[in-house]
Amino acid sequence: MIAIVDYNMGNLASVQNAFAKLGEETVIVSDPEKFKEYDKLILPGVGAFGDAMEHLKARGMVEPLREYAKSGKYMLGICLGMQLLFESSEEFGVHEGLGLIKGKVIAFDSSKFDEQLKVPHMGWNKMFTKEHPLFKNLDEEHYLYFVHSYHAVCENEEDSIGKTYYGYEFTSAVACANVMGIQPHPEKSHKNGLTILDNFIKL
């Protein structure tokens, strides 16, 4: 059984509906004591990093999430949920993250853009992926739907399993053992997004 973490910062219904399209029943969980009861965990997220961490702390979820990651069970962060897996973020000040993946989250640096682009990065873009079970059977053109103004920087390059180009190349998918994350929204990414979620189900 897959649980979707409810900490009042995620589009839970759309994520749950995406799994339902795949025939997978999921449970929305707000009690951190129950995390360990589930085989896999989804950490969604929409909004600001600092606010999200405050919500997780207020609900007593930080340590249970870290313990879940240590258990070896699979965890997937989506969008802001992926960013929360990192050690810190520079969004509206410096904020400590869950520290499950080494690295940090920084703002897009428009001074490095080779063309006029708007931030946030919003819309369809291609993800160039390494070979990983999460990306099995994806279309050759891995177009997915993005909405974000900050992006992750991995300390260990091997943790970066997906890259996307927007002004410059940035990490858009990560994996460190059982802990994974994707910056785009699979629930908004049609066939390719559902393929990623289906692969997560089958891990």
Residue pairs with C-beta under 8 A, 6 or more apart in sequence:
1 25
1 26
1 27
1 37
1 38
1 39
1 40
2 19
2 24
2 26
2 27
2 38
2 39
2 40
2 41
2 42
2 201
3 26
3 27
3 28
3 29
3 34
3 35
3 37
3 38
3 40
3 41
3 42
4 10
4 12
4 15
4 16
4 26
4 27
4 28
4 29
4 41
4 42
4 44
5 29
5 30
5 35
5 41
5 42
5 43
5 44
5 61
5 65
5 81
6 12
6 28
6 29
6 30
7 30
7 52
7 55
7 56
7 59
7 61
8 55
9 44
9 45
9 46
9 47
9 51
9 52
9 55
9 80
10 43
10 44
10 45
10 46
10 78
10 80
10 81
11 44
11 46
11 185
11 187
12 28
12 44
14 187
14 188
15 26
15 42
15 44
15 78
15 187
16 26
16 28
17 187
18 186
18 187
18 193
18 194
18 197
19 25
19 26
19 197
19 201
20 26
21 194
22 194
22 197
22 198
22 201
24 197
24 201
26 42
27 38
29 35
29 38
30 59
32 59
32 60
32 61
32 64
32 65
33 64
35 41
35 61
35 64
35 65
35 67
35 68
36 64
36 67
36 68
36 71
38 73
39 73
39 74
40 73
40 74
40 75
40 76
40 200
40 201
40 203
41 65
41 68
41 73
41 74
41 75
41 76
42 75
42 76
42 78
42 81
43 65
43 75
43 76
43 77
43 78
43 81
43 84
43 85
44 78
44 79
44 80
44 81
45 52
45 77
45 78
45 79
45 80
45 81
45 82
45 83
45 84
46 79
46 80
47 80
48 80
48 91
48 92
49 80
49 83
49 84
49 89
49 91
49 92
49 95
49 97
49 105
49 150
50 89
50 91
50 92
50 93
50 95
52 80
52 84
53 62
53 84
53 95
53 96
53 97
56 62
56 65
56 84
56 98
62 98
65 75
65 98
65 100
66 98
66 99
66 100
68 75
69 75
69 98
69 100
69 178
69 179
72 177
72 178
73 178
74 178
74 180
74 200
74 203
75 100
75 178
75 179
75 180
76 180
76 181
76 182
76 200
77 83
77 84
77 85
77 179
77 180
77 181
77 182
78 181
78 182
78 185
78 186
78 187
79 147
79 148
79 182
79 183
79 184
79 185
80 148
81 181
82 152
82 173
82 174
82 181
82 182
82 183
83 89
83 97
83 105
83 150
83 152
83 181
83 183
84 97
84 98
85 97
85 98
85 100
85 101
85 174
85 179
85 181
86 97
86 98
86 99
86 100
86 101
86 102
86 103
86 104
86 105
86 152
87 96
87 97
87 99
87 101
87 102
87 103
87 104
88 94
88 95
88 96
88 97
88 104
88 105
89 95
89 97
89 104
89 105
89 106
89 150
90 104
90 105
90 106
90 107
90 150
91 105
91 107
91 149
91 150
97 105
100 176
100 179
101 152
101 154
101 159
101 174
101 176
101 179
101 181
102 154
102 155
102 156
102 159
102 176
103 152
103 153
103 154
103 155
103 156
103 159
104 152
104 153
105 150
105 151
105 152
105 153
106 150
106 151
106 153
107 119
107 149
107 150
108 119
108 121
108 149
108 150
108 151
108 166
108 167
108 170
109 167
109 168
110 117
110 119
110 167
112 167
112 168
113 167
113 168
114 167
114 168
115 167
117 166
117 167
119 149
120 147
120 148
120 149
121 146
121 147
121 148
121 149
121 151
121 166
122 146
122 147
123 145
123 146
124 143
124 144
124 145
124 146
125 143
125 144
125 146
125 164
125 165
125 166
125 184
126 141
126 142
126 143
126 144
126 164
126 165
127 142
127 143
127 144
127 162
127 163
127 164
127 172
127 173
127 184
128 142
128 162
128 163
128 164
128 165
129 135
129 138
129 142
129 161
129 162
129 163
129 173
130 160
130 161
130 162
132 161
132 173
132 175
133 199
133 202
133 203
134 161
134 173
134 175
134 180
134 182
134 196
134 199
134 200
134 203
135 142
135 161
135 162
135 173
135 196
135 199
136 195
136 199
137 195
137 199
138 192
138 195
138 196
139 191
139 192
139 195
142 162
142 192
143 189
143 192
144 172
144 182
144 184
144 185
144 186
144 189
144 192
144 193
145 184
145 185
145 188
145 189
145 193
146 164
146 166
146 172
146 183
146 184
146 185
147 185
148 183
151 170
151 171
151 172
151 183
152 170
152 171
152 174
152 181
152 183
153 170
153 171
154 160
154 171
154 174
156 176
159 174
159 175
159 176
160 171
160 173
160 174
161 173
161 174
161 175
161 180
162 171
162 172
162 173
162 174
162 182
162 183
163 169
163 170
163 171
163 172
164 170
164 172
164 183
164 184
171 183
172 182
172 183
172 184
173 180
173 181
173 182
173 183
174 180
174 181
174 182
175 181
180 200
182 196
184 193
185 193
186 192
186 193
186 194
186 196
186 197
187 193
187 197
189 196
